Amino acid sequence: MSRYMTAEDLAIQAQARAFVDEELIPHEIEAEMNEGRLPEGVKTAQKARIKEMGLQAFNIEAELGGAGLTCFQQVLVSEQAGRATNALGWVFDAPAAWLPKVATEHQMKTWVLPAIRGERKECYAITEEFAGSDVDAIQATVTKDGDSYGLDGVKWHVTSFNHADHVFFQGKLKDGSHALLVSDLDNPGISVVRTPAYMHTYAAHHPIVAFDGVRVPKANLIGEEGDGMRFAYEWFRYERLMIAARCCGAARRLIDEASAFAQQRFASGKQLSEHQAISFMLADSVTELWAAQLMTYRLAQGIDDGMNVKTQHAQCSMAKLYASEMANRVADRAVQIFGGRGYMRENVAERFYRELRVDRIWEGTSEIQRIITADQLFKRGLSAILGEEQQ
Ligand SMILES: Cc1cc2nc3c(=O)[nH]c(=O)nc-3n(C[C@H](O)[C@H](O)[C@H](O)COP(=O)(O)OP(=O)(O)OC[C@H]3O[C@@H](n4cnc5c(N)ncnc54)[C@H](O)[C@@H]3O)c2cc1C
């Protein structure tokens, strides 16, 4: 037990680490060579172990059937999940934690609780061809018609569409405000336009999906009309923090593996680790990982202590920005340290070098995180974004 981690925190971290070492990492190359997929039996066994460990829906409160972890403990689990390549860590179900706060009884019963139990799977359709960073530029429409709504538009990068059975669709109402609605994927009018290949090798695809005259009952509206953007911000804050955690885990794995290699491999008569050009790359990586981990841990503990939402917003952006850029630098150095081996798909550094790139893009690009941080700095001042005002 340390000043910053309780015995329970350490136990959860150790459990998640053992799971990733024993159940995920050994399957990475198989996944890489098989379009990201693992045999169904393997995934079923992984999911069963997650339930046994009490980590099913680790971000959801215990009364709803989740693991009831603190925000800090969620970060510890995500960090470990981030140590595995090929998104094998996505085997942990983490449905949107804000949904139970706004979902109706019908929505809880139909979508939210089954997703928490791991029986149903959701995907999110917000981004469009001409609207990514600027979410307000979406052209998809939500049209009220009596007791139902019509959903129309073409959505891009719909992650996990091929594993999901329902979708959260964001579109604009007549007055220009945003609405979020849920639809089952077998609803008529939803079709895949195409499934582009991406830089990583993941079993989850990100297709372009058309919604053409899709009809859903009024009961499928999440919250109120006009609430769409509020949910998006809540989701962004959470995901940005978890991306920071996963990036810390990825950097840790890369440093572990690259430093082990540097101590085994000889070049020009000595161990690679004795060449300062190599050891300095590792020293910089460790230093930057430590900084990112401190930011991420401190932020999560601050959220557990009731940090105000605006400070959370700025700090989630800063943590995501720093940790994702850090992990990309570490992956680049790790490829260099492994030399030719670092360019082989069977090498962890090659895979992370490709996979981590998206962490600088999704859930708000690095530029957007800087815009948010600068905006908060000028509007609220340095003490506020550093969280000093509420001490
Ligand atoms: C693998 C993957 C999975 C995804 N999954 C989903 C999903 O499940 N659901 C979903 O809805 N979306 C998803 N996305 C979309 C993702 O959130 C967007 O790609 C991201 O927000 C960036 O939007 P964009 O791609 O349209 O880029 P753009 O917004 O067009 O940006 C292009 C470039 O311009 C910069 N830029 C934009 N605006 C500004 C500005 N104001 N100032 C300075 N620079 C700016 C950006 O930083 C970027 O460098 C996914 C994307 C990827 C790659």
The ligand as an SDF file (V2000), in Angstrom:
LIG
                    3D

 53 58  0  0  0  0  0  0  0  0999 V2000
  -10.2400    4.5090  -36.1890 C   0  0  0  0  0  0  0  0  0  0  0  0
  -11.2640    5.5660  -35.9420 C   0  0  0  0  0  0  0  0  0  0  0  0
  -12.3980    5.2420  -35.2190 C   0  0  0  0  0  0  0  0  0  0  0  0
  -13.3900    6.2110  -34.9880 C   0  0  0  0  0  0  0  0  0  0  0  0
  -14.5410    5.8500  -34.3410 N   0  0  0  0  0  0  0  0  0  0  0  0
  -15.5950    6.7120  -34.3180 C   0  0  0  0  0  0  0  0  0  0  0  0
  -16.8770    6.3020  -33.8380 C   0  0  0  0  0  0  0  0  0  0  0  0
  -17.0500    5.1840  -33.3750 O   0  0  0  0  0  0  0  0  0  0  0  0
  -17.9020    7.1730  -33.9200 N   0  0  0  0  0  0  0  0  0  0  0  0
  -17.7470    8.4300  -34.3990 C   0  0  0  0  0  0  0  0  0  0  0  0
  -18.7130    9.1880  -34.4430 O   0  0  0  0  0  0  0  0  0  0  0  0
  -16.5250    8.8790  -34.8460 N   0  0  0  0  0  0  0  0  0  0  0  0
  -15.4620    8.0430  -34.8230 C   0  0  0  0  0  0  0  0  0  0  0  0
  -14.2230    8.4460  -35.3050 N   0  0  0  0  0  0  0  0  0  0  0  0
  -14.0730    9.7990  -35.8090 C   0  0  0  0  0  0  0  0  0  0  0  0
  -13.0850   10.6560  -35.0480 C   0  0  0  0  0  0  0  0  0  0  0  0
  -13.6080   11.0760  -33.8160 O   0  0  0  0  0  0  0  0  0  0  0  0
  -12.6960   11.8300  -35.9730 C   0  0  0  0  0  0  0  0  0  0  0  0
  -11.8890   11.2710  -36.9880 O   0  0  0  0  0  0  0  0  0  0  0  0
  -11.9550   12.9270  -35.2680 C   0  0  0  0  0  0  0  0  0  0  0  0
  -12.7900   13.6090  -34.3670 O   0  0  0  0  0  0  0  0  0  0  0  0
  -11.3790   13.9560  -36.2560 C   0  0  0  0  0  0  0  0  0  0  0  0
  -12.3380   14.3560  -37.1810 O   0  0  0  0  0  0  0  0  0  0  0  0
  -12.0100   14.3030  -38.7720 P   0  0  0  0  0  0  0  0  0  0  0  0
  -11.4400   12.9570  -39.0510 O   0  0  0  0  0  0  0  0  0  0  0  0
  -13.2350   14.6850  -39.4990 O   0  0  0  0  0  0  0  0  0  0  0  0
  -10.8800   15.3670  -38.9960 O   0  0  0  0  0  0  0  0  0  0  0  0
  -11.0910   16.9420  -39.2350 P   0  0  0  0  0  0  0  0  0  0  0  0
  -12.0020   17.4800  -38.2090 O   0  0  0  0  0  0  0  0  0  0  0  0
  -11.4380   17.1660  -40.6520 O   0  0  0  0  0  0  0  0  0  0  0  0
   -9.6290   17.4710  -38.9740 O   0  0  0  0  0  0  0  0  0  0  0  0
   -8.5910   17.3420  -39.9470 C   0  0  0  0  0  0  0  0  0  0  0  0
   -7.3560   18.0400  -39.3750 C   0  0  0  0  0  0  0  0  0  0  0  0
   -7.6630   19.4240  -39.1540 O   0  0  0  0  0  0  0  0  0  0  0  0
   -7.4140   19.7560  -37.7960 C   0  0  0  0  0  0  0  0  0  0  0  0
   -8.4150   20.7120  -37.3630 N   0  0  0  0  0  0  0  0  0  0  0  0
   -9.7480   20.5970  -37.4260 C   0  0  0  0  0  0  0  0  0  0  0  0
  -10.3380   21.6650  -36.8730 N   0  0  0  0  0  0  0  0  0  0  0  0
   -9.3390   22.4780  -36.4450 C   0  0  0  0  0  0  0  0  0  0  0  0
   -9.2990   23.7360  -35.7840 C   0  0  0  0  0  0  0  0  0  0  0  0
  -10.4130   24.3660  -35.4210 N   0  0  0  0  0  0  0  0  0  0  0  0
   -8.0880   24.2670  -35.4910 N   0  0  0  0  0  0  0  0  0  0  0  0
   -6.9520   23.6130  -35.8160 C   0  0  0  0  0  0  0  0  0  0  0  0
   -6.9340   22.4280  -36.4550 N   0  0  0  0  0  0  0  0  0  0  0  0
   -8.1140   21.8760  -36.7450 C   0  0  0  0  0  0  0  0  0  0  0  0
   -7.5280   18.4380  -37.0360 C   0  0  0  0  0  0  0  0  0  0  0  0
   -6.8280   18.4950  -35.8110 O   0  0  0  0  0  0  0  0  0  0  0  0
   -6.9020   17.4830  -38.0260 C   0  0  0  0  0  0  0  0  0  0  0  0
   -5.5110   17.5560  -37.9170 O   0  0  0  0  0  0  0  0  0  0  0  0
  -13.2010    7.5130  -35.4830 C   0  0  0  0  0  0  0  0  0  0  0  0
  -12.0310    7.8350  -36.2030 C   0  0  0  0  0  0  0  0  0  0  0  0
  -11.0870    6.8740  -36.4190 C   0  0  0  0  0  0  0  0  0  0  0  0
   -9.8530    7.2280  -37.2110 C   0  0  0  0  0  0  0  0  0  0  0  0
  1  2  1  0
  2  3  1  0
  2 52  2  0
  3  4  2  0
  4  5  1  0
  4 50  1  0
  5  6  2  0
  6  7  1  0
  6 13  1  0
  7  8  2  0
  7  9  1  0
  9 10  1  0
 10 11  2  0
 10 12  1  0
 12 13  2  0
 13 14  1  0
 14 15  1  0
 14 50  1  0
 15 16  1  0
 16 17  1  0
 16 18  1  0
 18 19  1  0
 18 20  1  0
 20 21  1  0
 20 22  1  0
 22 23  1  0
 23 24  1  0
 24 25  2  0
 24 26  1  0
 24 27  1  0
 27 28  1  0
 28 29  2  0
 28 30  1  0
 28 31  1  0
 31 32  1  0
 32 33  1  0
 33 34  1  0
 33 48  1  0
 34 35  1  0
 35 36  1  0
 35 46  1  0
 36 37  1  0
 36 45  1  0
 37 38  2  0
 38 39  1  0
 39 40  1  0
 39 45  2  0
 40 41  1  0
 40 42  2  0
 42 43  1  0
 43 44  2  0
 44 45  1  0
 46 47  1  0
 46 48  1  0
 48 49  1  0
 50 51  2  0
 51 52  1  0
 52 53  1  0
M  END
$$$$
